[in-house]
């Protein structure tokens, strides 16, 4: 089994969100990198399944319209 090379990304968070992220990583015995990867994977899976709840309401409405459905 081969492992594909992972690509780095940059995410900019405000201080309060960053602190909460680090606390959650520690609480769940994950590195910040591992937690971020899992959260991104989960979020992408939800978006692919049509769950737009995490998006801003206006953005979700625009996206639904562009896909031919009403929000």
C-alpha positions, 0 to 999 in steps of 0.5 A, a space after each residue: 500500500 502506498 501513501 499519496 503525498 499530502 499537500 499543505 494548506 494555509 488557513 487563517 483563523 481569528 485568535 478565539 477560533 485558533 485557541 478553541 481549535 488547539 484545545 479541541 486537538 488536545 482534548 481529543 489527543 490529536 495533533 492540530 494537523 491531524 484534527 484539521 485534516 479530519 475536520 476538512 475531510 468531514 466537511 468535504 464529505 458533507 458538502 458532497 452529500 449536499 449538506 450546506 449548513 456550514 456555509 454562509 446562508 447567502 453562499 448556500 443559496 447561491 450554490 444551490 441555485 447554481 446546482 439547479 435547486 432551491 435552498 
